[in-house]
Amino acid sequence: MHPLPSPPPHTPPSVRQSKPSPRYQIVLPMHAKNQQDLTSDSLLHSSKLRSREPPILRQPRRTKPIVWCGAVLCMMFSLLLIFFGVATLTIFIAVQPRIPVFNTPAASLSAIYLSSPEFVNGDITFLANFSNPNRKLSVRFEYLYVELYFSESLIASQVLQPFSLSPGQARFVSIRMLSNMVHVPPTLAMELRNQEQRNRVVYTIKGTFRVKVKLGLVHYSYWMRGKCQLEMTSPPNGILVSRSCRTKK
């Protein structure tokens, strides 16, 4: 007879539970998980600190000597401008410069006749007075151009010789204006004839002058204009009845 087969060995329950399950799971220890969280927090904190840190600035370059020289020259030039500006203003306030005066205190009308309805002939002499009202400034008239008008028509002109005036000085210049066959519009020729018959003839004298002012070593020039309106009696012995003069720059 054959012996009976031995029963299968009895497996303890602990061995059966230690068999691996069909799904594998990786479980980290608690201290490893805490260490990983701390590492991630430290990285995040360090990145935030780096983002808040100011950028590293480059060291400034040294200024070149030529730049310093240019800055010094500009500053000196500015100071000189301020100095001369203050000096000029002080002199202007102290001296109080005034423009010369041009007027006509006397005049005579010798002849007026019309050779045809549109051509005028005349002879007028007037005394021009140039005066310097400044007490500390000398002036020189470098250019003098005088014109004679009837209404708005130029009928005579003349250039005068230059001259100088000391402070407070006046100069009288006799100027003779001759009109020879000067063409004017027929309406003005008729108006001139009518004024002659009424014994009141009106002329206008305009002057353009270039004046140079002297104050020690300081010189400056400007243009000046004078205008006088004269009312005279008829020729041959026409005299000045009234006048109105003004001078401006």
VOGU-3710 file (C-alpha; in Angstrom, 3 decimals, decimal comma):
1> mhplpsppph> 0,000/0,000/0,000  1,141/3,399/-0,728  1,455/5,870/2,096  -1,014/8,770/2,196  0,291/12,059/0,874  1,286/14,519/3,474  -0,973/17,519/3,883  0,206/20,880/2,456  2,212/22,905/4,826  0,211/25,407/6,858
11> tppsvrqskp> 1,087/29,010/5,968  0,814/31,463/8,789  -1,488/34,472/8,285  1,378/36,968/8,548  3,053/35,403/5,547  -0,112/35,534/3,517  -0,597/39,224/4,259  2,930/40,111/3,195  2,252/39,110/-0,367  2,490/42,027/-2,722
21> spryqivlpm> -0,776/43,494/-3,962  -1,413/43,736/-7,662  -1,024/47,620/-7,547  2,252/49,006/-6,318  2,243/52,233/-4,272  5,285/54,299/-3,234  4,866/55,648/0,223  7,461/58,158/1,484  8,307/58,418/5,094  6,932/61,446/6,951
31> haknqqdlts> 10,319/63,006/7,625  11,277/62,780/3,913  8,021/64,507/2,892  8,588/67,316/5,386  12,141/67,761/4,117  10,870/68,055/0,514  8,299/70,726/1,534  10,959/72,719/3,337  13,259/72,559/0,313  10,543/73,897/-2,026
41> dsllhssklr> 9,646/76,689/0,416  13,284/77,741/0,700  13,662/77,832/-3,080  10,531/79,981/-3,448  11,703/82,321/-0,703  15,169/82,682/-2,235  13,660/83,455/-5,671  11,503/86,192/-4,110  14,528/87,672/-2,382  16,476/87,675/-5,648
51> sreppilrqp> 13,595/89,432/-7,404  13,540/92,149/-4,693  17,279/92,765/-4,732  18,235/95,991/-6,587  20,087/95,593/-9,861  23,789/95,874/-9,764  24,771/99,315/-11,118  27,842/99,887/-13,168  30,453/102,161/-11,800  30,171/105,707/-13,316
61> rrtkpivwcg> 32,745/106,623/-15,887  35,209/109,380/-15,161  34,378/112,733/-16,803  36,859/113,708/-19,477  38,943/116,867/-18,902  37,624/118,480/-22,090  34,078/118,279/-20,690  35,172/120,044/-17,503  36,905/122,743/-19,563  33,754/123,307/-21,618
71> avlcmmfsll> 31,627/123,583/-18,473  34,025/126,116/-16,932  34,064/128,219/-20,121  30,258/128,210/-20,313  30,008/129,305/-16,691  32,511/132,136/-17,243  30,661/133,277/-20,360  27,358/133,309/-18,467  28,885/135,346/-15,656  30,279/137,861/-18,164
81> liffgvatlt> 26,875/138,223/-19,802  25,245/138,839/-16,432  27,943/141,385/-15,508  27,629/143,356/-18,754  23,838/143,219/-18,563  23,831/144,680/-15,053  26,424/147,290/-16,041  24,421/148,349/-19,109  21,230/148,613/-17,082  23,001/150,699/-14,430
91> ifiavqprip> 24,436/153,060/-17,048  21,065/153,339/-18,788  19,325/154,258/-15,523  22,048/156,737/-14,570  22,338/158,431/-17,974  18,693/158,162/-19,138  19,431/158,558/-22,880  16,968/160,519/-25,029  16,672/160,745/-28,803  17,581/164,024/-30,544
101> vfntpaasls> 14,823/166,442/-31,579  14,074/167,627/-35,120  11,777/170,588/-35,826  11,306/173,576/-38,137  11,067/176,951/-36,395  10,979/179,038/-39,596  10,243/178,707/-43,325  9,603/180,825/-46,393  7,759/180,072/-49,645  9,168/181,957/-52,627
111> aiylsspefv> 7,378/180,489/-55,642  4,700/178,063/-56,784  3,559/177,683/-60,369  2,135/175,016/-62,610  3,724/174,682/-66,025  0,891/172,368/-67,027  -2,047/170,815/-65,172  0,158/167,925/-63,927  3,641/169,465/-63,371  4,524/171,523/-60,304
121> ngditflanf> 7,407/173,948/-59,780  8,225/175,524/-56,434  10,851/177,090/-54,216  10,690/176,716/-50,427  13,360/177,305/-47,766  13,011/176,158/-44,178  15,219/176,206/-41,120  15,814/172,771/-39,594  16,686/172,583/-35,910  18,587/169,519/-34,621
131> snpnrklsvr> 19,057/169,469/-30,851  20,624/167,007/-28,413  18,623/166,919/-25,146  21,065/164,550/-23,406  23,275/165,951/-20,670  25,959/163,250/-20,751  25,762/161,805/-24,266  27,224/163,087/-27,509  25,419/162,238/-30,748  26,461/162,244/-34,375
141> feylyvelyf> 24,124/162,390/-37,353  25,877/160,085/-39,798  23,141/160,087/-42,451  20,490/162,771/-43,092  17,845/162,523/-45,815  15,071/165,154/-45,988  11,959/164,987/-48,192  9,267/167,538/-49,047  5,702/166,333/-49,688  2,525/167,963/-50,853
151> sesliasqvl> -0,251/165,733/-49,582  1,210/162,247/-50,294  3,268/163,209/-53,357  7,036/163,667/-53,099  8,026/166,929/-54,790  11,649/167,464/-53,550  14,414/165,764/-51,564  17,924/166,502/-50,329  20,832/164,776/-48,528  22,621/166,765/-45,796
161> qpfslspgqa> 26,199/166,595/-44,616  26,917/164,657/-41,372  27,636/166,560/-38,143  28,000/165,989/-34,390  26,264/167,471/-31,362  27,705/167,726/-27,871  25,478/167,210/-24,814  22,803/169,924/-24,743  23,920/171,414/-28,084  21,630/172,486/-30,968
171> rfvsirmlsn> 22,365/173,073/-34,643  20,346/175,054/-37,211  20,582/174,092/-40,872  19,011/176,115/-43,686  17,567/173,772/-46,313  16,297/174,942/-49,708  13,930/172,651/-51,631  13,436/173,223/-55,362  10,705/171,447/-57,318  11,292/171,460/-61,069
181> mvhvpptlam> 8,670/169,951/-63,341  7,520/167,385/-60,767  4,616/165,253/-61,953  1,622/165,046/-59,624  -1,926/163,731/-60,142  -4,306/166,334/-61,617  -6,410/166,352/-58,462  -3,371/167,322/-56,326  -2,338/170,002/-58,795  -5,829/171,480/-58,570
191> elrnqeqrnr> -5,707/171,297/-54,737  -2,362/173,134/-54,705  -3,807/175,906/-56,876  -6,829/176,215/-54,582  -4,641/176,430/-51,443  -2,516/179,124/-53,065  -5,638/181,142/-53,826  -6,845/180,755/-50,200  -3,444/181,970/-48,960  -2,845/178,756/-46,988
201> vvytikgtfr> -0,444/176,184/-48,434  0,291/172,998/-46,463  3,539/171,061/-46,900  4,959/168,034/-45,067  8,661/167,587/-44,312  9,938/164,072/-43,518  13,468/163,302/-42,346  15,295/159,986/-42,005  18,449/160,065/-39,869  21,018/157,577/-38,644
211> vkvklglvhy> 22,276/158,636/-35,216  25,377/157,382/-33,432  25,555/157,827/-29,647  28,868/158,084/-27,777  29,429/157,476/-24,068  33,131/157,097/-23,408  34,168/153,882/-25,132  30,561/152,752/-25,650  29,064/153,467/-29,093  25,735/152,408/-30,542
221> sywmrgkcql> 23,636/153,540/-33,508  19,941/153,666/-34,384  17,591/155,118/-37,005  15,437/158,157/-36,219  12,562/159,729/-38,141  11,216/163,240/-37,958  8,060/164,718/-39,439  6,835/168,326/-39,604  3,617/169,667/-41,108  3,920/173,300/-42,168
231> emtsppngil> 1,139/175,758/-43,001  2,367/178,787/-44,959  1,020/181,838/-46,724  1,114/182,101/-50,506  4,230/183,218/-52,429  6,169/185,264/-53,264  6,443/186,259/-49,586  5,049/183,167/-47,964  5,834/182,814/-44,271  5,296/180,082/-41,724
241> vsrscrtkk> 1,918/180,359/-39,976  1,821/177,130/-37,942  3,765/173,915/-37,590  3,460/170,490/-35,956  6,592/168,357/-35,510  7,364/165,003/-33,904  10,419/162,759/-33,716  10,542/159,028/-33,098  12,809/156,010/-33,538
//
